[in-house]
Amino acid sequence: MAKPSKPSTKIFRIEPHHRKLISKTTLLKFLTAIDKPKLQTPALLLDKEHIEKKMEVIGSNIANSRVFYAVKANPSPLVIKLLAKLGAGFEIASDGELALCAKAGVKPDRIITSNPIKTFKFLKAAAKYGVQYYAFDSMEEVDKIAHFVPGASVYVRLSVPNEGSEWPLSKKFGVEVEEAVDLVTYARQKGLDPCGITFHVGSQCTNVYNWDNAIYKARILWDICARKGLKFRMIDIGGGYPVSYTKSVVGIEEIEKNIDKLIKENFPPGQDGPEIFIEPGRAVVGDAGMYVTSVIGKSKRADEDWLHIDVGVFNGLMESIGGIKYSYIVEDNRKAGVPRKHWTIAGPSCDSMDVIDQNVELPEPSVGDIILLLSCGAYTLSYASEFNGFSMPDTLLV
Ligand SMILES: Cc1ncc(COP(=O)(O)O)c(C=O)c1O
């Protein structure tokens, strides 16, 4: 029998707003793991059971749906192995992500690729592995897919509004309905199997109406194509489900119930109705992860108080420069209350872009103290480099 684990001997200042962002069970698990003598900062702790629970919730309120985890959110082999064991599908974008899935024993019928512009190398590898589903949004991509994966099932990426999404994706990918019709027709002429439509409402989407607009637009395309004899069978709603960073966000259940209603209202039910593919990334791992970092310095620049920690923009917090804000829990071993200050929080590198946040009100820590950053499981390590020689955080599944 496993020994019950002892809670942390370190004292952390848990504030009321933290309790809304992380469950007591997950926090306790993390605090216990921090006390392990071998734990070095920076480290990313991921709660295995939290990921399992998220996978149970996602898709459970959308009829006829399949979930494909977007590997880009966190490609740690520990995560891929866990999700593979749970029977998840995977959405991949590159030969590197394909290799990770293959290593975890994921069969090709559980893999799709929704990257609309793929490399030759990836297409060759995916064809060889037996991947059948490919997104596209240009004639050139149709030509590439027809060449490397003749007869592949392809789905067209529609451009949809990304308003209210903290990480918009609409500019780079997707076409309007008219162009989509031409592309689908062209794909059919090239011997491919145009099977459906995809879109992405933008990552960290807290605006439920983005899905309304996207689904209405998909319906228009579906109907036009049907009139031309091009019958689709699936809609891939991409990712976008949000997690709580600094405040609570709309729940997955509410988002999915709305999507399910819209699908039922807009598409034929039963045998001719669409199968729904969901590609969550952030929502699977984002709030299952916490960074454990150390304060490596404090400084005063003009009238600003700066806190320097050992993880920053380059080695694990890239999204901070796109506006994602994190919540911090500060180690506080002193009995008397310590003063609160407004901090500029910076990473360890010599680059002046390495600033994670400004004006963050926190109790003053000492150099060497631990700072915990909540909701760091997604788009953190997957973006990280060892710029300036600073190591990337180790990942631990607890
Ligand atoms: C094609 C595609 N699918 C799924 C995702 C995952 O999105 P999210 O992490 O917002 O769920 C992304 C993210 O960039 C994406 O580009």
The ligand as an ORCA input file, in Angstrom:
! r2SCAN-3c Opt
* xyz 0 1
  C      -5.827     23.345    -35.734
  C      -5.858     23.475    -34.260
  N      -6.632     22.637    -33.556
  C      -6.699     22.695    -32.206
  C      -5.969     23.631    -31.517
  C      -6.069     23.652    -30.018
  O      -6.683     24.793    -29.584
  P      -6.940     25.065    -28.026
  O      -5.664     24.838    -27.347
  O      -7.420     26.451    -27.973
  O      -7.980     24.098    -27.577
  C      -5.175     24.562    -32.213
  C      -4.415     25.588    -31.498
  O      -3.698     26.381    -32.007
  C      -5.118     24.470    -33.622
  O      -4.340     25.300    -34.335
*
